[in-house]
């Protein structure tokens, strides 16, 4: 029998809760505490980690961005490059309070979750991540219907079993 995952470090959980929508914070805290590092807490933490890692990866070669994040965390530019590379390798089971203070704290302004659909909206710090909030949704979809009347299926049906098609060339010249 496998052991349940180790609960998040209390500081990591508190930071994640502090960034959550204030009107839902009590309900989210209750859900987190009901099942420490259960499916809901892992889902939220993983999605926040995913979007912040994506930003860090995109900005890794931007010296100005790295210097800004380094200054905010009181580190040197070189230290920050190494920390970003290490952070990109972390996962939800190994996230540290240092990862949160260095990346989640300054990059995420706030986040909200619809407790019925689990759709999440993540608002970034405008100073470090310009642009619109990131919206994540979990939507069930049916596979696309394949029509046998499509142009591709009509062309495919004309290929003989030998797999070789003869192409007839049309002349654009008129005979005179």
C-alpha positions as CSV (number, residue, x, y, z in Angstrom):
1,X,0.0,0.0,0.0
2,X,1.4,3.4,-0.9
3,X,1.7,6.2,1.6
4,X,-0.4,9.4,1.1
5,X,1.6,12.4,-0.2
6,X,3.4,14.4,2.4
7,X,1.4,17.6,3.2
8,X,2.7,20.9,1.8
9,X,5.0,22.9,4.0
10,X,2.8,25.2,6.1
11,X,4.4,28.3,4.6
12,X,3.7,27.1,1.1
13,X,0.0,26.5,1.9
14,X,-0.3,29.9,3.6
15,X,1.2,31.7,0.7
16,X,-1.2,29.9,-1.8
17,X,-4.1,30.7,0.5
18,X,-3.0,34.4,0.9
19,X,-3.1,34.8,-2.9
20,X,-6.5,33.3,-3.2
21,X,-9.8,35.2,-3.7
22,X,-10.6,36.6,-0.2
23,X,-14.3,35.7,-0.4
24,X,-13.5,32.0,-1.0
25,X,-10.4,31.7,1.2
26,X,-12.2,30.2,4.2
27,X,-13.9,27.5,2.0
28,X,-10.6,26.7,0.2
29,X,-8.8,26.5,3.5
30,X,-11.4,24.1,4.8
31,X,-11.0,21.9,1.7
32,X,-7.2,21.9,2.0
33,X,-7.4,21.0,5.7
34,X,-10.0,18.3,5.2
35,X,-7.6,16.3,3.2
36,X,-4.0,17.6,3.6
37,X,-2.3,17.7,0.2
38,X,-5.3,15.8,-1.2
39,X,-6.5,16.0,-4.8
40,X,-7.9,19.5,-4.5
41,X,-4.8,21.0,-2.9
42,X,-2.5,19.3,-5.4
43,X,-4.6,20.5,-8.3
44,X,-4.5,24.1,-7.2
45,X,-0.8,24.0,-6.3
46,X,0.1,22.2,-9.6
47,X,-1.7,24.7,-11.7
48,X,-0.1,27.7,-10.0
49,X,3.3,26.0,-10.3
50,X,2.7,25.2,-14.0
51,X,1.9,28.8,-15.0
52,X,4.7,30.3,-13.0
53,X,7.2,27.8,-14.4
54,X,6.0,28.6,-17.9
55,X,6.6,32.3,-17.2
56,X,10.1,31.6,-15.8
57,X,11.0,29.4,-18.8
58,X,9.8,32.1,-21.2
59,X,11.8,34.8,-19.4
60,X,15.0,32.8,-18.7
61,X,16.9,34.6,-21.5
62,X,15.6,38.0,-20.6
63,X,18.4,39.6,-18.5
64,X,16.2,42.6,-17.4
65,X,13.5,40.3,-16.1
66,X,16.0,38.1,-14.3
67,X,17.7,41.1,-12.7
68,X,14.3,42.4,-11.5
69,X,13.3,39.1,-9.9
70,X,16.8,38.8,-8.4
71,X,16.6,42.3,-6.9
72,X,13.1,41.4,-5.4
73,X,14.5,38.3,-3.8
74,X,17.8,40.0,-2.8
75,X,19.9,37.8,-4.9
76,X,22.5,38.3,-7.7
77,X,21.8,37.9,-11.4
78,X,23.9,34.7,-11.5
79,X,22.3,33.2,-8.4
80,X,18.9,33.9,-10.0
81,X,19.7,32.1,-13.3
82,X,20.7,29.0,-11.3
83,X,17.6,29.2,-9.1
84,X,15.4,29.5,-12.1
85,X,16.9,26.4,-13.7
86,X,16.5,24.5,-10.5
87,X,12.9,25.8,-10.1
88,X,12.0,24.5,-13.6
89,X,13.0,21.0,-12.4
90,X,10.8,21.1,-9.3
91,X,7.4,19.5,-9.1
92,X,4.3,19.8,-6.8
93,X,5.7,17.1,-4.4
94,X,9.0,19.0,-3.9
95,X,8.1,22.6,-4.0
96,X,9.8,24.6,-1.2
97,X,9.0,27.7,0.7
98,X,12.0,29.3,-1.0
99,X,10.5,28.5,-4.5
100,X,7.3,30.2,-3.3
101,X,9.0,33.3,-2.0
102,X,11.1,33.6,-5.1
103,X,8.5,32.9,-7.7
104,X,4.9,32.5,-6.6
105,X,5.0,35.5,-4.2
106,X,6.2,38.1,-6.7
107,X,4.7,36.7,-10.0
108,X,1.2,35.9,-8.9
109,X,-1.0,38.8,-7.8
110,X,-4.0,36.6,-7.0
111,X,-5.9,33.6,-8.1
112,X,-9.5,32.4,-8.0
113,X,-11.2,29.1,-8.6
114,X,-14.8,28.2,-9.4
115,X,-15.5,25.5,-6.8
116,X,-18.0,23.8,-9.0
117,X,-16.1,23.6,-12.3
118,X,-12.6,24.0,-10.9
119,X,-11.9,26.7,-13.6
120,X,-9.1,28.9,-12.3
121,X,-8.1,32.5,-13.1
122,X,-4.6,33.6,-12.2
123,X,-3.7,37.3,-12.2
124,X,-0.1,38.0,-12.6
125,X,1.9,41.0,-11.2
126,X,1.8,43.6,-14.0
127,X,5.3,44.6,-13.2
128,X,6.8,41.2,-13.8
129,X,4.3,39.5,-16.2
130,X,2.6,42.0,-18.5
131,X,-0.6,40.9,-20.1
132,X,-4.0,39.5,-19.2
133,X,-4.8,37.0,-16.5
134,X,-4.4,33.3,-17.3
135,X,-7.7,31.3,-17.3
136,X,-7.5,27.5,-16.9
137,X,-10.6,25.4,-17.5
138,X,-11.4,21.8,-17.3
139,X,-13.9,21.0,-20.0
140,X,-15.2,17.6,-21.1
141,X,-15.5,17.3,-24.8
142,X,-16.6,14.7,-27.2
143,X,-14.2,13.6,-29.9
144,X,-14.7,15.5,-33.2
145,X,-17.2,13.8,-35.6
146,X,-15.5,12.5,-38.7
147,X,-17.6,13.1,-41.8
148,X,-17.3,10.5,-44.6
149,X,-18.3,13.3,-46.9
150,X,-15.1,15.4,-46.3
151,X,-12.8,16.2,-49.2
152,X,-10.0,14.2,-47.6
153,X,-12.1,11.1,-47.3
154,X,-13.4,11.4,-50.9
155,X,-9.8,11.6,-52.2
156,X,-8.7,8.8,-49.9
157,X,-11.5,6.6,-51.2
158,X,-10.3,7.0,-54.8
159,X,-6.8,5.6,-54.1
160,X,-6.7,2.1,-55.6
161,X,-5.6,-0.8,-53.4
162,X,-2.2,-0.8,-55.1
163,X,-1.6,2.7,-53.5
164,X,-0.6,4.2,-56.9
165,X,-2.8,6.8,-58.5
166,X,-2.6,8.0,-62.0
167,X,-2.7,11.8,-62.4
168,X,-4.1,13.1,-65.6
169,X,-2.6,16.3,-66.7
170,X,-4.8,18.9,-68.3
171,X,-3.5,21.1,-71.0
172,X,-4.1,24.8,-70.6
173,X,-3.4,25.3,-74.3
174,X,-6.2,25.2,-76.9
175,X,-5.4,23.4,-80.1
176,X,-5.3,25.8,-83.1
